[in-house]
Amino acid sequence: MKLTYRSLIRSEMGILITVISLLTCLTAQADESLWLYTKGTDTRPKGTFEAKFSNISRIGKDSGDYKFHDMRPELEYGITDKLTVSIEAMFFKHDYSVNDPDLQPMFDTQGGSGERFDQTQFGGYEVSFKYNLLSPYKDLLGLSLGLGYERREKYRLDGAGINQDSFVTTVFLQKNFLDDTLTVASNIKTEFERRKSPGVLEEEIALDMSVGIAYRFMPRWFVGLEWRHQSDYLNPQEDGEFDPTLDRSSFDLSDFRVGSRHQYGQYLGPTLHYADEGWWATVGALWQIKGGGSEHSYSTSGRNWDEHERLHLGFTMAYEF
């Protein structure tokens, strides 16, 4: 287990080192993301495009070995100086073999003890809009609002087939200090998910909050720190029945309610960002520092493992035109 985990980290670090080395030999500019998850309030200038590719590798459970690459090519367009539209595709690469039968749904999807799931699949797509209300450069606080629709055909945890539709709202906040050399941003994202699989219907409300701080320590380079919290609230309906010990979530207009919290996980780690004329790139590593959940979750030693991982390693590269 330890050797496998270390070899996975060495493999991912090799990718990140390669990306960093590429940063020194390309030229390009930016409406930039300084962190892995947290986004600033900037929108695209009217009539401009940005092509982006991100890969966040989620590594390590509390049993066996686990790796999930969440790969997302994305295209953004500035409808106006304040309104940006984006569309992204999701490609999921899962490679895992867990040992504990209680670590679901991975254990069942891999086929039981000693088996392995290793597939690359189209996971879905998302269309979103971002509207800027206040500028961090002109106003006391930067503020943008986001609205998106997401369609998923594969489950991010285990790669199994699902039928999921989600509506996503996001509040983007940003404050700059020290002549824009110090940037602080925060996102509050709420996902309203309706997920169907054989015999199961889930209406889930997921909360994703993040905070990032980044300092420009030399021209074009930012070093940062990012914190992320993710949790979900639901009571799955299995074969038409709800668990009577849990509260269920519902986002029907006539019956809105927030259900029992199933799990939560918190992450913390450093980021590094480089920007040049027309392009930019960001790398980072976030470790799960705290997690837990209800009695139905797989949580041990102050961490959650059915929905969260030990380490997130990621990079994003973007080109503007």
C-alpha positions as protocol buffer text, in pm:
chain_id: "A"
residue {
  index: 1
  type: MET
  ca { x: 0 y: 0 z: 0 }
}
residue {
  index: 2
  type: LYS
  ca { x: 271 y: 252 z: 99 }
}
residue {
  index: 3
  type: LEU
  ca { x: 489 y: 168 z: -201 }
}
residue {
  index: 4
  type: THR
  ca { x: 192 y: 199 z: -435 }
}
residue {
  index: 5
  type: TYR
  ca { x: 88 y: 532 z: -288 }
}
residue {
  index: 6
  type: ARG
  ca { x: 441 y: 671 z: -310 }
}
residue {
  index: 7
  type: SER
  ca { x: 479 y: 556 z: -669 }
}
residue {
  index: 8
  type: LEU
  ca { x: 154 y: 732 z: -759 }
}
residue {
  index: 9
  type: ILE
  ca { x: 281 y: 1055 z: -604 }
}
residue {
  index: 10
  type: ARG
  ca { x: 613 y: 1026 z: -788 }
}
residue {
  index: 11
  type: SER
  ca { x: 425 y: 977 z: -1116 }
}
residue {
  index: 12
  type: GLU
  ca { x: 202 y: 1280 z: -1058 }
}
residue {
  index: 13
  type: MET
  ca { x: 492 y: 1496 z: -942 }
}
residue {
  index: 14
  type: GLY
  ca { x: 674 y: 1408 z: -1262 }
}
residue {
  index: 15
  type: ILE
  ca { x: 381 y: 1544 z: -1461 }
}
residue {
  index: 16
  type: LEU
  ca { x: 374 y: 1865 z: -1255 }
}
residue {
  index: 17
  type: ILE
  ca { x: 751 y: 1917 z: -1293 }
}
residue {
  index: 18
  type: THR
  ca { x: 715 y: 1876 z: -1670 }
}
residue {
  index: 19
  type: VAL
  ca { x: 438 y: 2134 z: -1677 }
}
residue {
  index: 20
  type: ILE
  ca { x: 647 y: 2380 z: -1472 }
}
residue {
  index: 21
  type: SER
  ca { x: 940 y: 2337 z: -1708 }
}
residue {
  index: 22
  type: LEU
  ca { x: 716 y: 2416 z: -2005 }
}
residue {
  index: 23
  type: LEU
  ca { x: 623 y: 2745 z: -1843 }
}
residue {
  index: 24
  type: THR
  ca { x: 969 y: 2883 z: -1910 }
}
residue {
  index: 25
  type: CYS
  ca { x: 967 y: 2825 z: -2287 }
}
residue {
  index: 26
  type: LEU
  ca { x: 624 y: 2942 z: -2406 }
}
residue {
  index: 27
  type: THR
  ca { x: 492 y: 3290 z: -2464 }
}
residue {
  index: 28
  type: ALA
  ca { x: 145 y: 3430 z: -2419 }
}
residue {
  index: 29
  type: GLN
  ca { x: -145 y: 3662 z: -2141 }
}
residue {
  index: 30
  type: ALA
  ca { x: -433 y: 3621 z: -1900 }
}
residue {
  index: 31
  type: ASP
  ca { x: -765 y: 3636 z: -1716 }
}
residue {
  index: 32
  type: GLU
  ca { x: -608 y: 3390 z: -1477 }
}
residue {
  index: 33
  type: SER
  ca { x: -702 y: 3128 z: -1219 }
}
residue {
  index: 34
  type: LEU
  ca { x: -440 y: 3147 z: -945 }
}
residue {
  index: 35
  type: TRP
  ca { x: -554 y: 2827 z: -768 }
}
residue {
  index: 36
  type: LEU
  ca { x: -687 y: 2479 z: -849 }
}
residue {
  index: 37
  type: TYR
  ca { x: -1049 y: 2530 z: -740 }
}
residue {
  index: 38
  type: THR
  ca { x: -1096 y: 2894 z: -644 }
}
residue {
  index: 39
  type: LYS
  ca { x: -1174 y: 3140 z: -925 }
}
residue {
  index: 40
  type: GLY
  ca { x: -1149 y: 3517 z: -926 }
}
residue {
  index: 41
  type: THR
  ca { x: -1421 y: 3762 z: -1028 }
}
residue {
  index: 42
  type: ASP
  ca { x: -1274 y: 3854 z: -1369 }
}
residue {
  index: 43
  type: THR
  ca { x: -1474 y: 3792 z: -1687 }
}
residue {
  index: 44
  type: ARG
  ca { x: -1350 y: 3775 z: -2046 }
}
residue {
  index: 45
  type: PRO
  ca { x: -1322 y: 4096 z: -2250 }
}
residue {
  index: 46
  type: LYS
  ca { x: -1597 y: 4123 z: -2512 }
}
residue {
  index: 47
  type: GLY
  ca { x: -1533 y: 3916 z: -2824 }
}
residue {
  index: 48
  type: THR
  ca { x: -1234 y: 3722 z: -2686 }
}
residue {
  index: 49
  type: PHE
  ca { x: -1185 y: 3349 z: -2630 }
}
residue {
  index: 50
  type: GLU
  ca { x: -989 y: 3140 z: -2385 }
}
residue {
  index: 51
  type: ALA
  ca { x: -912 y: 2770 z: -2437 }
}
residue {
  index: 52
  type: LYS
  ca { x: -832 y: 2587 z: -2116 }
}
residue {
  index: 53
  type: PHE
  ca { x: -737 y: 2235 z: -2006 }
}
residue {
  index: 54
  type: SER
  ca { x: -729 y: 2113 z: -1646 }
}
residue {
  index: 55
  type: ASN
  ca { x: -647 y: 1779 z: -1487 }
}
residue {
  index: 56
  type: ILE
  ca { x: -695 y: 1724 z: -1115 }
}
residue {
  index: 57
  type: SER
  ca { x: -571 y: 1383 z: -1001 }
}
residue {
  index: 58
  type: ARG
  ca { x: -737 y: 1257 z: -684 }
}
residue {
  index: 59
  type: ILE
  ca { x: -512 y: 1002 z: -519 }
}
residue {
  index: 60
  type: GLY
  ca { x: -550 y: 761 z: -229 }
}
residue {
  index: 61
  type: LYS
  ca { x: -828 y: 614 z: -18 }
}
residue {
  index: 62
  type: ASP
  ca { x: -797 y: 441 z: 320 }
}
residue {
  index: 63
  type: SER
  ca { x: -800 y: 99 z: 154 }
}
residue {
  index: 64
  type: GLY
  ca { x: -610 y: -43 z: -143 }
}
residue {
  index: 65
  type: ASP
  ca { x: -500 y: 198 z: -414 }
}
residue {
  index: 66
  type: TYR
  ca { x: -705 y: 464 z: -592 }
}
residue {
  index: 67
  type: LYS
  ca { x: -642 y: 720 z: -864 }
}
residue {
  index: 68
  type: PHE
  ca { x: -895 y: 935 z: -1050 }
}
residue {
  index: 69
  type: HIS
  ca { x: -800 y: 1187 z: -1321 }
}
residue {
  index: 70
  type: ASP
  ca { x: -1069 y: 1454 z: -1368 }
}
residue {
  index: 71
  type: MET
  ca { x: -976 y: 1600 z: -1711 }
}
residue {
  index: 72
  type: ARG
  ca { x: -1166 y: 1900 z: -1848 }
}
residue {
  index: 73
  type: PRO
  ca { x: -1109 y: 2088 z: -2174 }
}
residue {
  index: 74
  type: GLU
  ca { x: -1300 y: 2419 z: -2166 }
}
residue {
  index: 75
  type: LEU
  ca { x: -1375 y: 2711 z: -2397 }
}
residue {
  index: 76
  type: GLU
  ca { x: -1476 y: 3057 z: -2266 }
}
residue {
  index: 77
  type: TYR
  ca { x: -1613 y: 3351 z: -2465 }
}
residue {
  index: 78
  type: GLY
  ca { x: -1675 y: 3712 z: -2362 }
}
residue {
  index: 79
  type: ILE
  ca { x: -2031 y: 3801 z: -2468 }
}
residue {
  index: 80
  type: THR
  ca { x: -1981 y: 4144 z: -2313 }
}
residue {
  index: 81
  type: ASP
  ca { x: -1707 y: 4281 z: -2090 }
}
residue {
  index: 82
  type: LYS
  ca { x: -1916 y: 4171 z: -1791 }
}
residue {
  index: 83
  type: LEU
  ca { x: -2072 y: 3844 z: -1916 }
}
residue {
  index: 84
  type: THR
  ca { x: -1877 y: 3528 z: -2000 }
}
residue {
  index: 85
  type: VAL
  ca { x: -2014 y: 3198 z: -2127 }
}
residue {
  index: 86
  type: SER
  ca { x: -1818 y: 2873 z: -2103 }
}
residue {
  index: 87
  type: ILE
  ca { x: -1862 y: 2513 z: -2208 }
}
residue {
  index: 88
  type: GLU
  ca { x: -1650 y: 2226 z: -2082 }
}
residue {
  index: 89
  type: ALA
  ca { x: -1634 y: 1854 z: -2141 }
}
residue {
  index: 90
  type: MET
  ca { x: -1546 y: 1600 z: -1871 }
}
residue {
  index: 91
  type: PHE
  ca { x: -1326 y: 1296 z: -1923 }
}
residue {
  index: 92
  type: PHE
  ca { x: -1277 y: 1058 z: -1632 }
}
residue {
  index: 93
  type: LYS
  ca { x: -986 y: 819 z: -1595 }
}
residue {
  index: 94
  type: HIS
  ca { x: -1034 y: 578 z: -1303 }
}
residue {
  index: 95
  type: ASP
  ca { x: -775 y: 324 z: -1192 }
}
residue {
  index: 96
  type: TYR
  ca { x: -839 y: 161 z: -854 }
}
residue {
  index: 97
  type: SER
  ca { x: -860 y: -157 z: -651 }
}
residue {
  index: 98
  type: VAL
  ca { x: -989 y: -120 z: -295 }
}
residue {
  index: 99
  type: ASN
  ca { x: -984 y: -394 z: -33 }
}
residue {
  index: 100
  type: ASP
  ca { x: -1259 y: -305 z: 214 }
}
residue {
  index: 101
  type: PRO
  ca { x: -1614 y: -414 z: 112 }
}
residue {
  index: 102
  type: ASP
  ca { x: -1750 y: -116 z: 306 }
}
residue {
  index: 103
  type: LEU
  ca { x: -1571 y: 131 z: 79 }
}
residue {
  index: 104
  type: GLN
  ca { x: -1859 y: 185 z: -160 }
}
residue {
  index: 105
  type: PRO
  ca { x: -1942 y: 223 z: -441 }
}
residue {
  index: 106
  type: MET
  ca { x: -1586 y: 145 z: -554 }
}
residue {
  index: 107
  type: PHE
  ca { x: -1569 y: -211 z: -414 }
}
residue {
  index: 108
  type: ASP
  ca { x: -1882 y: -328 z: -596 }
}
residue {
  index: 109
  type: THR
  ca { x: -1799 y: -147 z: -921 }
}
residue {
  index: 110
  type: GLN
  ca { x: -1453 y: -307 z: -944 }
}
residue {
  index: 111
  type: GLY
  ca { x: -1617 y: -650 z: -913 }
}
residue {
  index: 112
  type: GLY
  ca { x: -1532 y: -743 z: -555 }
}
residue {
  index: 113
  type: SER
  ca { x: -1220 y: -851 z: -370 }
}
residue {
  index: 114
  type: GLY
  ca { x: -898 y: -858 z: -572 }
}
residue {
  index: 115
  type: GLU
  ca { x: -1051 y: -700 z: -883 }
}
residue {
  index: 116
  type: ARG
  ca { x: -961 y: -368 z: -1049 }
}
residue {
  index: 117
  type: PHE
  ca { x: -1149 y: -96 z: -1235 }
}
residue {
  index: 118
  type: ASP
  ca { x: -938 y: 80 z: -1500 }
}
residue {
  index: 119
  type: GLN
  ca { x: -1124 y: 284 z: -1764 }
}
residue {
  index: 120
  type: THR
  ca { x: -1113 y: 620 z: -1940 }
}
residue {
  index: 121
  type: GLN
  ca { x: -1461 y: 752 z: -2023 }
}
residue {
  index: 122
  type: PHE
  ca { x: -1656 y: 1057 z: -2133 }
}
residue {
  index: 123
  type: GLY
  ca { x: -1810 y: 1182 z: -1808 }
}
residue {
  index: 124
  type: GLY
  ca { x: -2039 y: 1464 z: -1922 }
}
residue {
  index: 125
  type: TYR
  ca { x: -2039 y: 1837 z: -1991 }
}
residue {
  index: 126
  type: GLU
  ca { x: -2122 y: 2172 z: -1833 }
}
residue {
  index: 127
  type: VAL
  ca { x: -2247 y: 2504 z: -1973 }
}
residue {
  index: 128
  type: SER
  ca { x: -2215 y: 2807 z: -1746 }
}
residue {
  index: 129
  type: PHE
  ca { x: -2244 y: 3186 z: -1735 }
}
residue {
  index: 130
  type: LYS
  ca { x: -2052 y: 3432 z: -1520 }
}
residue {
  index: 131
  type: TYR
  ca { x: -2161 y: 3794 z: -1469 }
}
residue {
  index: 132
  type: ASN
  ca { x: -1944 y: 4058 z: -1304 }
}
residue {
  index: 133
  type: LEU
  ca { x: -2116 y: 4309 z: -1074 }
}
residue {
  index: 134
  type: LEU
  ca { x: -1824 y: 4475 z: -891 }
}
residue {
  index: 135
  type: SER
  ca { x: -1457 y: 4505 z: -988 }
}
residue {
  index: 136
  type: PRO
  ca { x: -1180 y: 4425 z: -736 }
}
residue {
  index: 137
  type: TYR
  ca { x: -969 y: 4693 z: -909 }
}
residue {
  index: 138
  type: LYS
  ca { x: -1226 y: 4976 z: -888 }
}
residue {
  index: 139
  type: ASP
  ca { x: -1465 y: 4884 z: -606 }
}
residue {
  index: 140
  type: LEU
  ca { x: -1421 y: 4796 z: -240 }
}
residue {
  index: 141
  type: LEU
  ca { x: -1481 y: 4426 z: -316 }
}
residue {
  index: 142
  type: GLY
  ca { x: -1502 y: 4228 z: -639 }
}
residue {
  index: 143
  type: LEU
  ca { x: -1825 y: 4033 z: -694 }
}
residue {
  index: 144
  type: SER
  ca { x: -1944 y: 3805 z: -973 }
}
residue {
  index: 145
  type: LEU
  ca { x: -2231 y: 3557 z: -996 }
}
residue {
  index: 146
  type: GLY
  ca { x: -2234 y: 3226 z: -1183 }
}
residue {
  index: 147
  type: LEU
  ca { x: -2508 y: 2994 z: -1309 }
}
residue {
  index: 148
  type: GLY
  ca { x: -2451 y: 2662 z: -1480 }
}
residue {
  index: 149
  type: TYR
  ca { x: -2611 y: 2342 z: -1603 }
}
residue {
  index: 150
  type: GLU
  ca { x: -2421 y: 2015 z: -1576 }
}
residue {
  index: 151
  type: ARG
  ca { x: -2494 y: 1678 z: -1734 }
}
residue {
  index: 152
  type: ARG
  ca { x: -2312 y: 1367 z: -1617 }
}
residue {
  index: 153
  type: GLU
  ca { x: -2317 y: 1016 z: -1757 }
}
residue {
  index: 154
  type: LYS
  ca { x: -2047 y: 867 z: -1533 }
}
residue {
  index: 155
  type: TYR
  ca { x: -2014 y: 888 z: -1156 }
}
residue {
  index: 156
  type: ARG
  ca { x: -1699 y: 1069 z: -1049 }
}
residue {
  index: 157
  type: LEU
  ca { x: -1634 y: 834 z: -754 }
}
residue {
  index: 158
  type: ASP
  ca { x: -1626 y: 497 z: -928 }
}
residue {
  index: 159
  type: GLY
  ca { x: -1683 y: 553 z: -1302 }
}
residue {
  index: 160
  type: ALA
  ca { x: -2017 y: 368 z: -1309 }
}
residue {
  index: 161
  type: GLY
  ca { x: -2293 y: 482 z: -1542 }
}
residue {
  index: 162
  type: ILE
  ca { x: -2543 y: 733 z: -1402 }
}
residue {
  index: 163
  type: ASN
  ca { x: -2811 y: 974 z: -1520 }
}
residue {
  index: 164
  type: GLN
  ca { x: -2740 y: 1305 z: -1344 }
}
residue {
  index: 165
  type: ASP
  ca { x: -2861 y: 1660 z: -1405 }
}
residue {
  index: 166
  type: SER
  ca { x: -2736 y: 1949 z: -1194 }
}
residue {
  index: 167
  type: PHE
  ca { x: -2791 y: 2321 z: -1165 }
}
residue {
  index: 168
  type: VAL
  ca { x: -2500 y: 2512 z: -1015 }
}
residue {
  index: 169
  type: THR
  ca { x: -2491 y: 2858 z: -858 }
}
residue {
  index: 170
  type: THR
  ca { x: -2165 y: 3029 z: -762 }
}
residue {
  index: 171
  type: VAL
  ca { x: -2076 y: 3348 z: -577 }
}
residue {
  index: 172
  type: PHE
  ca { x: -1728 y: 3479 z: -666 }
}
residue {
  index: 173
  type: LEU
  ca { x: -1558 y: 3724 z: -427 }
}
residue {
  index: 174
  type: GLN
  ca { x: -1218 y: 3890 z: -467 }
}
residue {
  index: 175
  type: LYS
  ca { x: -1012 y: 4154 z: -288 }
}
residue {
  index: 176
  type: ASN
  ca { x: -672 y: 4285 z: -398 }
}
residue {
  index: 177
  type: PHE
  ca { x: -406 y: 4443 z: -177 }
}
residue {
  index: 178
  type: LEU
  ca { x: -58 y: 4597 z: -207 }
}
residue {
  index: 179
  type: ASP
  ca { x: -102 y: 4737 z: -559 }
}
residue {
  index: 180
  type: ASP
  ca { x: -258 y: 4410 z: -679 }
}
residue {
  index: 181
  type: THR
  ca { x: 40 y: 4198 z: -575 }
}
residue {
  index: 182
  type: LEU
  ca { x: -166 y: 4020 z: -306 }
}
residue {
  index: 183
  type: THR
  ca { x: -495 y: 3861 z: -414 }
}
residue {
  index: 184
  type: VAL
  ca { x: -757 y: 3700 z: -189 }
}
residue {
  index: 185
  type: ALA
  ca { x: -1058 y: 3523 z: -341 }
}
residue {
  index: 186
  type: SER
  ca { x: -1344 y: 3306 z: -220 }
}
residue {
  index: 187
  type: ASN
  ca { x: -1609 y: 3097 z: -395 }
}
residue {
  index: 188
  type: ILE
  ca { x: -1938 y: 2967 z: -258 }
}
residue {
  index: 189
  type: LYS
  ca { x: -2079 y: 2707 z: -496 }
}
residue {
  index: 190
  type: THR
  ca { x: -2408 y: 2522 z: -448 }
}
residue {
  index: 191
  type: GLU
  ca { x: -2501 y: 2225 z: -666 }
}
residue {
  index: 192
  type: PHE
  ca { x: -2857 y: 2097 z: -693 }
}
residue {
  index: 193
  type: GLU
  ca { x: -2818 y: 1742 z: -825 }
}
residue {
  index: 194
  type: ARG
  ca { x: -3077 y: 1487 z: -934 }
}
residue {
  index: 195
  type: ARG
  ca { x: -2904 y: 1153 z: -990 }
}
residue {
  index: 196
  type: LYS
  ca { x: -3059 y: 827 z: -1113 }
}
residue {
  index: 197
  type: SER
  ca { x: -2909 y: 479 z: -1119 }
}
residue {
  index: 198
  type: PRO
  ca { x: -3079 y: 137 z: -1117 }
}
residue {
  index: 199
  type: GLY
  ca { x: -3319 y: 129 z: -820 }
}
residue {
  index: 200
  type: VAL
  ca { x: -3184 y: 456 z: -672 }
}
residue {
  index: 201
  type: LEU
  ca { x: -3298 y: 818 z: -696 }
}
residue {
  index: 202
  type: GLU
  ca { x: -3092 y: 1088 z: -523 }
}
residue {
  index: 203
  type: GLU
  ca { x: -3178 y: 1453 z: -483 }
}
residue {
  index: 204
  type: GLU
  ca { x: -2861 y: 1605 z: -343 }
}
residue {
  index: 205
  type: ILE
  ca { x: -2761 y: 1953 z: -237 }
}
residue {
  index: 206
  type: ALA
  ca { x: -2382 y: 1986 z: -241 }
}
residue {
  index: 207
  type: LEU
  ca { x: -2191 y: 2278 z: -91 }
}
residue {
  index: 208
  type: ASP
  ca { x: -1843 y: 2363 z: -218 }
}
residue {
  index: 209
  type: MET
  ca { x: -1659 y: 2654 z: -53 }
}
residue {
  index: 210
  type: SER
  ca { x: -1302 y: 2762 z: -116 }
}
residue {
  index: 211
  type: VAL
  ca { x: -1062 y: 3041 z: -24 }
}
residue {
  index: 212
  type: GLY
  ca { x: -736 y: 3125 z: -199 }
}
residue {
  index: 213
  type: ILE
  ca { x: -458 y: 3372 z: -124 }
}
residue {
  index: 214
  type: ALA
  ca { x: -178 y: 3442 z: -372 }
}
residue {
  index: 215
  type: TYR
  ca { x: 123 y: 3674 z: -373 }
}
residue {
  index: 216
  type: ARG
  ca { x: 314 y: 3793 z: -679 }
}
residue {
  index: 217
  type: PHE
  ca { x: 672 y: 3740 z: -560 }
}
residue {
  index: 218
  type: MET
  ca { x: 830 y: 3831 z: -895 }
}
residue {
  index: 219
  type: PRO
  ca { x: 701 y: 3943 z: -1236 }
}
residue {
  index: 220
  type: ARG
  ca { x: 456 y: 3685 z: -1382 }
}
residue {
  index: 221
  type: TRP
  ca { x: 485 y: 3446 z: -1084 }
}
residue {
  index: 222
  type: PHE
  ca { x: 236 y: 3395 z: -798 }
}
residue {
  index: 223
  type: VAL
  ca { x: 271 y: 3159 z: -503 }
}
residue {
  index: 224
  type: GLY
  ca { x: -49 y: 3076 z: -318 }
}
residue {
  index: 225
  type: LEU
  ca { x: -234 y: 2878 z: -54 }
}
residue {
  index: 226
  type: GLU
  ca { x: -580 y: 2729 z: -103 }
}
residue {
  index: 227
  type: TRP
  ca { x: -842 y: 2585 z: 133 }
}
residue {
  index: 228
  type: ARG
  ca { x: -1146 y: 2391 z: 12 }
}
residue {
  index: 229
  type: HIS
  ca { x: -1452 y: 2246 z: 188 }
}
residue {
  index: 230
  type: GLN
  ca { x: -1697 y: 2010 z: 14 }
}
residue {
  index: 231
  type: SER
  ca { x: -2005 y: 1847 z: 167 }
}
residue {
  index: 232
  type: ASP
  ca { x: -2336 y: 1701 z: 55 }
}
residue {
  index: 233
  type: TYR
  ca { x: -2686 y: 1671 z: 200 }
}
residue {
  index: 234
  type: LEU
  ca { x: -2924 y: 1395 z: 94 }
}
residue {
  index: 235
  type: ASN
  ca { x: -3134 y: 1089 z: 176 }
}
residue {
  index: 236
  type: PRO
  ca { x: -3127 y: 845 z: -122 }
}
residue {
  index: 237
  type: GLN
  ca { x: -3452 y: 687 z: -231 }
}
residue {
  index: 238
  type: GLU
  ca { x: -3386 y: 317 z: -284 }
}
residue {
  index: 239
  type: ASP
  ca { x: -3658 y: 106 z: -447 }
}
residue {
  index: 240
  type: GLY
  ca { x: -3906 y: 384 z: -372 }
}
residue {
  index: 241
  type: GLU
  ca { x: -3822 y: 404 z: 0 }
}
residue {
  index: 242
  type: PHE
  ca { x: -3639 y: 668 z: 206 }
}
residue {
  index: 243
  type: ASP
  ca { x: -3435 y: 593 z: 518 }
}
residue {
  index: 244
  type: PRO
  ca { x: -3668 y: 709 z: 800 }
}
residue {
  index: 245
  type: THR
  ca { x: -3369 y: 808 z: 1018 }
}
residue {
  index: 246
  type: LEU
  ca { x: -3249 y: 1068 z: 766 }
}
residue {
  index: 247
  type: ASP
  ca { x: -3388 y: 1395 z: 633 }
}
residue {
  index: 248
  type: ARG
  ca { x: -3412 y: 1416 z: 256 }
}
residue {
  index: 249
  type: SER
  ca { x: -3310 y: 1704 z: 33 }
}
residue {
  index: 250
  type: SER
  ca { x: -3552 y: 1851 z: -218 }
}
residue {
  index: 251
  type: PHE
  ca { x: -3518 y: 2153 z: -445 }
}
residue {
  index: 252
  type: ASP
  ca { x: -3866 y: 2150 z: -594 }
}
residue {
  index: 253
  type: LEU
  ca { x: -4003 y: 2503 z: -574 }
}
residue {
  index: 254
  type: SER
  ca { x: -4302 y: 2385 z: -371 }
}
residue {
  index: 255
  type: ASP
  ca { x: -4097 y: 2160 z: -142 }
}
residue {
  index: 256
  type: PHE
  ca { x: -3747 y: 2299 z: -84 }
}
residue {
  index: 257
  type: ARG
  ca { x: -3555 y: 2136 z: 201 }
}
residue {
  index: 258
  type: VAL
  ca { x: -3195 y: 2058 z: 299 }
}
residue {
  index: 259
  type: GLY
  ca { x: -3144 y: 1698 z: 405 }
}
residue {
  index: 260
  type: SER
  ca { x: -2903 y: 1521 z: 638 }
}
residue {
  index: 261
  type: ARG
  ca { x: -2534 y: 1581 z: 582 }
}
residue {
  index: 262
  type: HIS
  ca { x: -2381 y: 1261 z: 447 }
}
residue {
  index: 263
  type: GLN
  ca { x: -2014 y: 1366 z: 441 }
}
residue {
  index: 264
  type: TYR
  ca { x: -1765 y: 1649 z: 434 }
}
residue {
  index: 265
  type: GLY
  ca { x: -1399 y: 1693 z: 350 }
}
residue {
  index: 266
  type: GLN
  ca { x: -1156 y: 1982 z: 386 }
}
residue {
  index: 267
  type: TYR
  ca { x: -833 y: 2032 z: 191 }
}
residue {
  index: 268
  type: LEU
  ca { x: -534 y: 2264 z: 223 }
}
residue {
  index: 269
  type: GLY
  ca { x: -224 y: 2311 z: 11 }
}
residue {
  index: 270
  type: PRO
  ca { x: 7 y: 2532 z: -198 }
}
residue {
  index: 271
  type: THR
  ca { x: -32 y: 2656 z: -554 }
}
residue {
  index: 272
  type: LEU
  ca { x: 205 y: 2810 z: -810 }
}
residue {
  index: 273
  type: HIS
  ca { x: 93 y: 3029 z: -1101 }
}
residue {
  index: 274
  type: TYR
  ca { x: 274 y: 3171 z: -1403 }
}
residue {
  index: 275
  type: ALA
  ca { x: 131 y: 3412 z: -1663 }
}
residue {
  index: 276
  type: ASP
  ca { x: 275 y: 3550 z: -1984 }
}
residue {
  index: 277
  type: GLU
  ca { x: 129 y: 3738 z: -2279 }
}
residue {
  index: 278
  type: GLY
  ca { x: -164 y: 3531 z: -2406 }
}
residue {
  index: 279
  type: TRP
  ca { x: -131 y: 3227 z: -2182 }
}
residue {
  index: 280
  type: TRP
  ca { x: -103 y: 3112 z: -1820 }
}
residue {
  index: 281
  type: ALA
  ca { x: -68 y: 2797 z: -1611 }
}
residue {
  index: 282
  type: THR
  ca { x: -129 y: 2689 z: -1253 }
}
residue {
  index: 283
  type: VAL
  ca { x: -17 y: 2383 z: -1054 }
}
residue {
  index: 284
  type: GLY
  ca { x: -108 y: 2283 z: -701 }
}
residue {
  index: 285
  type: ALA
  ca { x: -136 y: 2011 z: -438 }
}
residue {
  index: 286
  type: LEU
  ca { x: -410 y: 1991 z: -173 }
}
residue {
  index: 287
  type: TRP
  ca { x: -418 y: 1736 z: 109 }
}
residue {
  index: 288
  type: GLN
  ca { x: -730 y: 1629 z: 298 }
}
residue {
  index: 289
  type: ILE
  ca { x: -676 y: 1773 z: 645 }
}
residue {
  index: 290
  type: LYS
  ca { x: -1015 y: 1693 z: 797 }
}
residue {
  index: 291
  type: GLY
  ca { x: -1326 y: 1497 z: 708 }
}
residue {
  index: 292
  type: GLY
  ca { x: -1616 y: 1298 z: 841 }
}
residue {
  index: 293
  type: GLY
  ca { x: -1982 y: 1225 z: 796 }
}
residue {
  index: 294
  type: SER
  ca { x: -2285 y: 1034 z: 911 }
}
residue {
  index: 295
  type: GLU
  ca { x: -2288 y: 670 z: 1018 }
}
residue {
  index: 296
  type: HIS
  ca { x: -2359 y: 583 z: 653 }
}
residue {
  index: 297
  type: SER
  ca { x: -2032 y: 738 z: 533 }
}
residue {
  index: 298
  type: TYR
  ca { x: -1692 y: 569 z: 527 }
}
residue {
  index: 299
  type: SER
  ca { x: -1499 y: 792 z: 768 }
}
residue {
  index: 300
  type: THR
  ca { x: -1200 y: 698 z: 982 }
}
residue {
  index: 301
  type: SER
  ca { x: -927 y: 882 z: 1175 }
}
residue {
  index: 302
  type: GLY
  ca { x: -1087 y: 1220 z: 1118 }
}
residue {
  index: 303
  type: ARG
  ca { x: -1103 y: 1180 z: 738 }
}
residue {
  index: 304
  type: ASN
  ca { x: -1373 y: 1081 z: 489 }
}
residue {
  index: 305
  type: TRP
  ca { x: -1288 y: 818 z: 226 }
}
residue {
  index: 306
  type: ASP
  ca { x: -1600 y: 720 z: 31 }
}
residue {
  index: 307
  type: GLU
  ca { x: -1631 y: 1068 z: -128 }
}
residue {
  index: 308
  type: HIS
  ca { x: -1287 y: 1215 z: -64 }
}
residue {
  index: 309
  type: GLU
  ca { x: -923 y: 1133 z: -124 }
}
residue {
  index: 310
  type: ARG
  ca { x: -591 y: 1174 z: 51 }
}
residue {
  index: 311
  type: LEU
  ca { x: -437 y: 1412 z: -204 }
}
residue {
  index: 312
  type: HIS
  ca { x: -541 y: 1628 z: -501 }
}
residue {
  index: 313
  type: LEU
  ca { x: -264 y: 1709 z: -751 }
}
residue {
  index: 314
  type: GLY
  ca { x: -360 y: 1932 z: -1039 }
}
residue {
  index: 315
  type: PHE
  ca { x: -265 y: 2166 z: -1318 }
}
residue {
  index: 316
  type: THR
  ca { x: -447 y: 2404 z: -1551 }
}
residue {
  index: 317
  type: MET
  ca { x: -314 y: 2557 z: -1873 }
}
residue {
  index: 318
  type: ALA
  ca { x: -495 y: 2823 z: -2077 }
}
residue {
  index: 319
  type: TYR
  ca { x: -441 y: 3016 z: -2399 }
}
residue {
  index: 320
  type: GLU
  ca { x: -620 y: 3339 z: -2486 }
}
residue {
  index: 321
  type: PHE
  ca { x: -712 y: 3456 z: -2834 }
}
